[in-house]
Amino acid sequence: MIALSTTFLIFIFILQQTPIQSVSSPSCTPQQIHLSLSDGYASDSSSSSLRVIFHTKEECKTAYIILADSQNRRQKITATSVELFEESFRGGSYSTYIHTFDFPKLSAYQIYRYWCYATGDFLPEYQGPFLFYPPSPNYVQGIDTKVVMFGDLDASTEGMTTVNALTDLARTNFTQISAYIHLGDIAYNLSSQSGKRGDSYMNTVQPFAASIPYMVTAGNHEDFNNFSNFNARFKMPLYEKSQNHYHSYNIGNMHFVSFNLELILHDSQLKKYMLDWLEKDLAEAVLNRDKQPWIIAYSHRPIYCSHKDKDCRKNPSRFKDFEDVLLKYNVDLLVGGHVHFYERMLPIKYGAVTPFQVLPNDENYNHIVNPESPVYLLQGMAGHRGDKANPKRIYKGKAFTVKVDKAYSYAALQSSNSTHLLVENFRSDNGSLNDYFYIIKSNNREYQALAFDFMDLGDESSQARVSVFIGIFLCISIFFL
């Protein structure tokens, strides 16, 4: 019965290509609807609550959300805040009413529906239903943690290749993906056309942003008027403390930490403050590595890349203090955007490749075993206006570069244990896999247990491998005794 109910709800979700909307004056029609993880997913909490934000063009008499669980039990959620955001541009003024809703604690990995309502002069105007599937801030046995990451995306002809791919992915796999993470440079720009481009972009991505938590970090194209438009539109975890410039959260067995290196370039006095926060957060994350064994950091500007872009030359030195902290706390992966290519790199420490184990015949380094420093990934190739994918020339890369690609794409991170983190990169135009690699930790107990589980005791070669493992185990035991 539960499986049938779930299938039925997913079927409804796929059918709803365009959200239902009441026929009335558009002034109070909810728009730009998007989910995000709330403070409940921050490193110091364990409450699985989500946040919804929508906009209206005018001040409305009432605004609320109807939330329904998988048993169709419904509750009315009132706004946590309603804020008028106004900004002046050369081309005119901009204003919007931003409604923020914080859901109560939800049951992880259950299908929910919600409708967004606002009342103007006539009947309530609404959009919905939207379906979502809240992840857990803690690891749940048997459930993979999976997120999708991409940078530098708008709703232009070029960007729509990825927008459409992400929309289709959300419609068919929204119960398998815990978050979409946008690595900055959103809409090119949120503040362009006197703010209207930001509105258009957020309405375009609403089909996926309203059903999968849409997590963001700021890029250089968000810096207008001290990031005002960006900070008004989004409320990431720890928003009251950081105004979206830094935050962290847990999803399943992964700890994510975001920091805005763009802000440091604007005001160097903030560098120490952000570094102190980053060190404190990662120190706590390391203590909790039995719960979240994977630590993934991301920012818009990358620390390492190989392109002739000046950032690839300057960033290793100007962000060295941040690299020091990532190294100190054994961060597994750092993902950046900004440079409009896909580049996969090896483990790096101060510009040089650090040791890791290489599997036999693994010429493409698809398995990075026990790396001694973070692996770096550049994912700035989601697509934006004027940035053509095909005419680009592939650059050679440095000694730490494994692959460079110029196709519009997005990355997916997935793990179900403490031993293997899978990173894949998919083409946006056809969904094909164009690169992948594993980060593998074979020096922990779970890996050793899995090694025994996978062995078939029925053949002599397997028995020999078991004997070797037993011998190693006995030697280690005798040594420590």
Secondary structure, 3 states (H helix, E strand, C coil): CHHHHHHHHHHHHHHCCCCEECCCCHHHCCEEEEEEECHHHCCCCCCCCEEEEEEECCCCCEEEEEEECCCCCEEEEECCEEEEEEEEECCEEEEEEEEEEECCCCCCCCCEEEEEEEECCCCEEEEEEEEECCCCCCCCCCCCEEEEEECCECCCCCCHHHHHHHHHHHHHHCCCCCEEEECCCECCCCCCCCCHHHHHHHHHCHHHHCCCCEEECCCHHHCCCCCHHHHHHCCCCCHHHHCCCEEEEEECCEEEEEECHHHHHHCHHHHHHHHHHHHHHHHHHHHCCCCCCEEEEECCCCCCCCCCCHHHHHHHHHCHHHHHHHHHCCCCEEEECCCCCEEEEEEEECCEECCCECCCCCCCCCEEECCCCCEEEEECCCECCCCCCCCCCCCCCCCCEEEEECCCEEEEEEECCCCEEEEEEEECCCCCEEEEEEEECCCCHHHHHHHHHHCCCCCHHHHHHHHHHHHHHHHHHHHHC
